[in-house]
Amino acid sequence: MRISENVSLRSYNSFGIGGQARFFASFTSTDELKRLLENPPLPELPHMILGGGSNILFVHNFFEGILLKNEVKGIEVVREDDEYVYVKAGAGENWHRFVMDCIEHNRAGLENLSLIPGNVGASPMQNIGAYGVEIKDCFHELEAYHLKDHALVTFNNADCEFGYRESVFKRKYKGQFAIISVTYRLSKHPKFNTTYGAIEEELKHMGVHELSIKAISQAVINIRSSKLPNPAEIGNAGSFFKNPTVDAAKYAALKEAFPNIVAYPVANGDYKLAAGWMIEQCGWKGFREGDAGVHARQALVLVNYGNATGDEIYRLSQRVLDSVQEKFGVELEREVNIV
Ligand SMILES: Cc1cc2nc3c(=O)[nH]c(=O)nc-3n(C[C@H](O)[C@H](O)[C@H](O)COP(=O)(O)OP(=O)(O)OC[C@H]3O[C@@H](n4cnc5c(N)ncnc54)[C@H](O)[C@@H]3O)c2cc1C
């Protein structure tokens, strides 16, 4: 629980952005967090909770605050009935390792979310999702520590107000809580979800005849490994932008102007547009300026080829946003947390 000063940020964010944090400490329990909060090196500085750093862009060369890395560990079954197993995981557990643990114990629900980087504690922050599943589908509750009131609060599914890459922790309670643990409700009787993306094709390719959560997880791992840039090789934070939603009238107008537009219907007659397609149409795919770029195969992913600054990546994201607005009249929103 040592507090270090002027700590390099590079190894704490998947973009590999350099710069320093004024203070840095990690905690492995609520008690340790409480002690850190009660004895700050400089009381006026802000705190920020850090997980795996895979959804963050540090835009300033210096973070004038106290970075608190959550390393609360542990995976335990807290309840069980005929249908479900309730598994509580420490916020500092690696997400993929947690998913693998569920699969090993034949607990279904999170297999489509295999290989998403980051830690368990951040999973409800933006209701992580992939291949037709979002964590809200299996989320039971979480415990979060209020950084000012020092109270441990339990949030159930409704309390979190989950939306598409959204929750109360990104909105009204932004920066107020440290999530300490998350409990997932996992099924003993899996309902397989293979309709999204290339899962079925990959299962066929793998020669799978009998469906299982393990096979689906492996299919997702194979697809993700072949499609997404590995942050260990090239700095990135996954999808930089959200896929925007438009109403039916706007969609019809876009469809007329751009017959190949990629979109799919969602609730209330609205349509979700593929932001990656629009970015590609604006000519950004594979763009590089200095060490900041747009990935050559995934236009939704901004990358750091080595020594880009957070500010350079941010300014590139603004140019992408502006050009999509100009060409399509659609405003993109950043998915990545800007610090
Ligand atoms: C290659 C790649 C692929 C990705 N694919 C996907 C995908 O398919 N789907 C998807 O949804 N996301 C995806 N992401 C984004 C990222 O993996 C998720 O958002 C992940 O949940 C971030 O976890 P983290 O621990 O790294 O969070 P961090 O980046 O450390 O933090 C993210 C935000 O959450 C806050 N935070 C973190 N932990 C806590 C805590 N315990 N308590 C309170 N606040 C906290 C931070 O302050 C910050 O605001 C991808 C990222 C990469 C690099």
PDBQT file of the ligand as one rigid body, heavy atoms in Angstrom, charges set to zero:
ROOT
HETATM    1  C1  LIG A 401      -8.302  -4.759 -27.854  1.00  0.00    +0.000 C 
HETATM    2  C2  LIG A 401      -9.493  -4.309 -27.045  1.00  0.00    +0.000 A 
HETATM    3  C3  LIG A 401     -10.733  -4.853 -27.291  1.00  0.00    +0.000 A 
HETATM    4  C4  LIG A 401     -11.849  -4.456 -26.547  1.00  0.00    +0.000 A 
HETATM    5  N1  LIG A 401     -13.053  -5.017 -26.805  1.00  0.00    +0.000 NA
HETATM    6  C5  LIG A 401     -14.133  -4.665 -26.093  1.00  0.00    +0.000 A 
HETATM    7  C6  LIG A 401     -15.404  -5.275 -26.344  1.00  0.00    +0.000 A 
HETATM    8  O1  LIG A 401     -15.540  -6.175 -27.170  1.00  0.00    +0.000 OA
HETATM    9  N2  LIG A 401     -16.451  -4.857 -25.630  1.00  0.00    +0.000 N 
HETATM   10  C7  LIG A 401     -16.347  -3.883 -24.662  1.00  0.00    +0.000 A 
HETATM   11  O2  LIG A 401     -17.374  -3.560 -24.052  1.00  0.00    +0.000 OA
HETATM   12  N3  LIG A 401     -15.164  -3.293 -24.401  1.00  0.00    +0.000 NA
HETATM   13  C8  LIG A 401     -14.061  -3.650 -25.080  1.00  0.00    +0.000 A 
HETATM   14  N4  LIG A 401     -12.856  -3.060 -24.832  1.00  0.00    +0.000 N 
HETATM   15  C9  LIG A 401     -12.765  -2.009 -23.811  1.00  0.00    +0.000 C 
HETATM   16  C10 LIG A 401     -12.299  -2.508 -22.424  1.00  0.00    +0.000 C 
HETATM   17  O3  LIG A 401     -11.762  -3.799 -22.517  1.00  0.00    +0.000 OA
HETATM   18  C11 LIG A 401     -13.449  -2.540 -21.428  1.00  0.00    +0.000 C 
HETATM   19  O4  LIG A 401     -14.058  -1.280 -21.332  1.00  0.00    +0.000 OA
HETATM   20  C12 LIG A 401     -12.983  -2.965 -20.022  1.00  0.00    +0.000 C 
HETATM   21  O5  LIG A 401     -14.100  -3.209 -19.203  1.00  0.00    +0.000 OA
HETATM   22  C13 LIG A 401     -12.089  -1.931 -19.357  1.00  0.00    +0.000 C 
HETATM   23  O6  LIG A 401     -11.588  -2.517 -18.166  1.00  0.00    +0.000 OA
HETATM   24  P1  LIG A 401     -10.333  -1.950 -17.434  1.00  0.00    +0.000 P 
HETATM   25  O7  LIG A 401     -10.206  -2.678 -16.145  1.00  0.00    +0.000 OA
HETATM   26  O8  LIG A 401      -9.158  -1.956 -18.306  1.00  0.00    +0.000 OA
HETATM   27  O9  LIG A 401     -10.821  -0.455 -17.144  1.00  0.00    +0.000 OA
HETATM   28  P2  LIG A 401      -9.912   0.862 -17.093  1.00  0.00    +0.000 P 
HETATM   29  O10 LIG A 401      -9.504   1.223 -18.474  1.00  0.00    +0.000 OA
HETATM   30  O11 LIG A 401      -8.850   0.736 -16.070  1.00  0.00    +0.000 OA
HETATM   31  O12 LIG A 401     -10.994   1.915 -16.581  1.00  0.00    +0.000 OA
HETATM   32  C14 LIG A 401     -12.086   2.284 -17.382  1.00  0.00    +0.000 C 
HETATM   33  C15 LIG A 401     -12.951   3.278 -16.585  1.00  0.00    +0.000 C 
HETATM   34  O13 LIG A 401     -13.516   2.603 -15.482  1.00  0.00    +0.000 OA
HETATM   35  C16 LIG A 401     -13.084   3.181 -14.243  1.00  0.00    +0.000 C 
HETATM   36  N5  LIG A 401     -12.844   2.059 -13.352  1.00  0.00    +0.000 N 
HETATM   37  C17 LIG A 401     -12.073   0.966 -13.604  1.00  0.00    +0.000 A 
HETATM   38  N6  LIG A 401     -12.151   0.087 -12.589  1.00  0.00    +0.000 NA
HETATM   39  C18 LIG A 401     -12.975   0.653 -11.669  1.00  0.00    +0.000 A 
HETATM   40  C19 LIG A 401     -13.450   0.250 -10.394  1.00  0.00    +0.000 A 
HETATM   41  N7  LIG A 401     -13.098  -0.908  -9.823  1.00  0.00    +0.000 N 
HETATM   42  N8  LIG A 401     -14.293   1.094  -9.725  1.00  0.00    +0.000 NA
HETATM   43  C20 LIG A 401     -14.665   2.272 -10.256  1.00  0.00    +0.000 A 
HETATM   44  N9  LIG A 401     -14.247   2.712 -11.461  1.00  0.00    +0.000 NA
HETATM   45  C21 LIG A 401     -13.422   1.908 -12.151  1.00  0.00    +0.000 A 
HETATM   46  C22 LIG A 401     -11.846   3.989 -14.575  1.00  0.00    +0.000 C 
HETATM   47  O14 LIG A 401     -11.697   5.075 -13.675  1.00  0.00    +0.000 OA
HETATM   48  C23 LIG A 401     -12.161   4.439 -15.988  1.00  0.00    +0.000 C 
HETATM   49  O15 LIG A 401     -13.010   5.563 -15.973  1.00  0.00    +0.000 OA
HETATM   50  C24 LIG A 401     -11.707  -3.458 -25.541  1.00  0.00    +0.000 A 
HETATM   51  C25 LIG A 401     -10.442  -2.918 -25.288  1.00  0.00    +0.000 A 
HETATM   52  C26 LIG A 401      -9.340  -3.338 -26.020  1.00  0.00    +0.000 A 
HETATM   53  C27 LIG A 401      -7.987  -2.767 -25.711  1.00  0.00    +0.000 C 
ENDROOT
TORSDOF 0
